[in-house]
Amino acid sequence: MLRRFSLVLLVSLWACSNGHTPADRETDSAPPAAPRAADARAAQEDPRPVVVFLGTSLTAGLGLLRERDTYVSRVAELADSAGVPIRAVNAGVSGETSAGGLRRLDWVLRQPVDLLVLELGANDGLRAQSPEALKANLEAIVDRTRARYPAARIVLAGMEAPPNLGPAYTKQFHDVFPAVARERDLVLIPFLLEGVAGVPELNQSDRIHPNPEGHRIVARHVWTVLEPLVREMWNQAAARADSTSAAGVRR
């Protein structure tokens, strides 16, 4: 079922490639993006870690009527409920490839990034682009992000290639994601749509893009991976605040 789903998913993503969604949209629970000149001041006023979701229509929420129904917004809600709120930025664009994500990365990185969720590759598979090129693009995104923000944590979400391209290609494509995660020391989500793919009641009429309930499940799946990272960031921030306070008292 997953193999059949992968083919239809990729065809659907290609069909939607002309319906680009504006990137860098913060969720309803976050304030508007601050101008670059005000980044330092905004960071001081808003202690929440900035989590940027760089991806395709799955991240952009294609077909949903409300921004708050995307899995990105739902992850922000889960973070709030867990007592470790985040500033979630939706940088998803329908039809995006790994090369396209790399081209617009500098624009995305104009804002601070504490954690990057990288969801790219589905459209590379649709176009039968080489797994080596996909791997190189993902690695370049990781390296450029770390060059700009050395302390940023990065989570990589895997995707599957269409099976009609043959077992050798689909295996090479699949293997890109764990390889990049291993070689670049990333946290891996093996498959973003785990538990949602191929389930009619969790998807829109195209049977591909998750409906609001499907996005809720994706959000819970993603949050399981993100929560320990976000909690660690909050603990580190608290430790720094305590250290600063103690230093002030000693003075």
SULNORFEN-V802360 format. One record per residue. N is the residue number from 0. RES is the residue in one small letter. PSI is psi in degrees with one decimal (* if undefined). Layout:
# SULNORFEN-V802360
{{N:RES:PSI} {N:RES:PSI}}
This chain:
# SULNORFEN-V802360
{{0:m:-41.7} {1:l:-38.3} {2:r:-42.8} {3:r:-41.5} {4:f:-40.6} {5:s:-42.5} {6:l:-49.0} {7:v:-37.7} {8:l:-47.7} {9:l:-37.9} {10:v:-42.1} {11:s:-40.8} {12:l:-38.9} {13:w:-42.3} {14:a:-27.3} {15:c:5.2} {16:s:-20.4} {17:n:-5.8} {18:g:60.2} {19:h:141.1} {20:t:135.1} {21:p:137.5} {22:a:174.4} {23:d:46.1} {24:r:120.7} {25:e:152.4} {26:t:166.4} {27:d:-27.4} {28:s:-1.0} {29:a:152.4} {30:p:163.9} {31:p:152.1} {32:a:134.2} {33:a:147.1} {34:p:154.7} {35:r:-40.2} {36:a:-21.0} {37:a:9.1} {38:d:-45.5} {39:a:-44.9} {40:r:-42.3} {41:a:-39.4} {42:a:-36.0} {43:q:-36.1} {44:e:-26.8} {45:d:103.0} {46:p:-3.3} {47:r:138.1} {48:p:140.9} {49:v:117.5} {50:v:114.8} {51:v:128.3} {52:f:105.6} {53:l:113.2} {54:g:-158.1} {55:t:-159.3} {56:s:-25.8} {57:l:-37.4} {58:t:-39.4} {59:a:-26.1} {60:g:39.0} {61:l:132.5} {62:g:-10.3} {63:l:145.9} {64:l:-24.0} {65:r:137.2} {66:e:-36.1} {67:r:-7.8} {68:d:-7.7} {69:t:155.3} {70:y:-27.3} {71:v:-48.5} {72:s:-36.3} {73:r:-34.5} {74:v:-41.0} {75:a:-39.4} {76:e:-42.4} {77:l:-38.0} {78:a:-42.0} {79:d:-46.6} {80:s:-30.5} {81:a:-2.9} {82:g:15.2} {83:v:66.5} {84:p:151.5} {85:i:162.9} {86:r:99.1} {87:a:128.0} {88:v:119.5} {89:n:104.8} {90:a:44.0} {91:g:141.5} {92:v:127.7} {93:s:136.0} {94:g:6.1} {95:e:141.1} {96:t:172.0} {97:s:-35.0} {98:a:-40.7} {99:g:-40.7} {100:g:-39.6} {101:l:-39.7} {102:r:-35.7} {103:r:7.6} {104:l:-42.8} {105:d:-36.3} {106:w:-42.4} {107:v:-37.4} {108:l:6.1} {109:r:-25.3} {110:q:160.5} {111:p:148.1} {112:v:117.1} {113:d:-32.5} {114:l:129.5} {115:l:125.5} {116:v:115.4} {117:l:109.2} {118:e:82.3} {119:l:152.7} {120:g:-27.5} {121:a:-43.8} {122:n:-23.8} {123:d:-43.6} {124:g:-40.6} {125:l:-39.5} {126:r:5.7} {127:a:34.7} {128:q:155.4} {129:s:137.3} {130:p:-31.6} {131:e:-40.2} {132:a:-41.2} {133:l:-47.2} {134:k:-44.0} {135:a:-39.9} {136:n:-44.7} {137:l:-42.9} {138:e:-38.5} {139:a:-38.8} {140:i:-45.1} {141:v:-48.8} {142:d:-40.8} {143:r:-36.4} {144:t:-44.3} {145:r:-29.6} {146:a:-36.0} {147:r:-39.8} {148:y:83.7} {149:p:-29.1} {150:a:-3.3} {151:a:138.2} {152:r:148.6} {153:i:131.5} {154:v:131.6} {155:l:127.4} {156:a:127.2} {157:g:162.0} {158:m:165.3} {159:e:151.3} {160:a:157.2} {161:p:132.8} {162:p:-18.0} {163:n:-8.2} {164:l:-1.1} {165:g:151.2} {166:p:-32.2} {167:a:-45.8} {168:y:-46.7} {169:t:-35.3} {170:k:-43.6} {171:q:-40.9} {172:f:-49.1} {173:h:-40.2} {174:d:-16.1} {175:v:-44.6} {176:f:-50.8} {177:p:-30.4} {178:a:-46.5} {179:v:-42.9} {180:a:-42.8} {181:r:-46.5} {182:e:-26.2} {183:r:9.4} {184:d:55.4} {185:l:161.6} {186:v:132.6} {187:l:131.6} {188:i:107.0} {189:p:-40.4} {190:f:117.7} {191:l:-37.7} {192:l:26.8} {193:e:127.6} {194:g:-5.6} {195:v:-38.6} {196:a:129.7} {197:g:5.3} {198:v:105.1} {199:p:-42.8} {200:e:-8.0} {201:l:4.4} {202:n:162.3} {203:q:-177.4} {204:s:-21.2} {205:d:-5.5} {206:r:15.9} {207:i:-59.9} {208:h:131.7} {209:p:144.5} {210:n:-178.6} {211:p:-41.3} {212:e:-37.2} {213:g:-41.0} {214:h:-34.2} {215:r:-42.3} {216:i:-42.3} {217:v:-42.6} {218:a:-43.1} {219:r:-38.6} {220:h:-46.1} {221:v:-41.3} {222:w:-31.5} {223:t:-35.9} {224:v:-39.9} {225:l:-30.9} {226:e:-49.9} {227:p:-31.3} {228:l:-45.3} {229:v:-40.7} {230:r:-38.8} {231:e:-39.8} {232:m:-42.4} {233:w:-40.4} {234:n:-40.3} {235:q:-40.8} {236:a:-40.2} {237:a:-40.2} {238:a:-40.7} {239:r:-39.9} {240:a:-42.2} {241:d:-40.1} {242:s:-41.7} {243:t:-41.6} {244:s:-42.3} {245:a:-39.2} {246:a:-38.0} {247:g:-38.9} {248:v:-41.7} {249:r:-34.1} {250:r:*}}
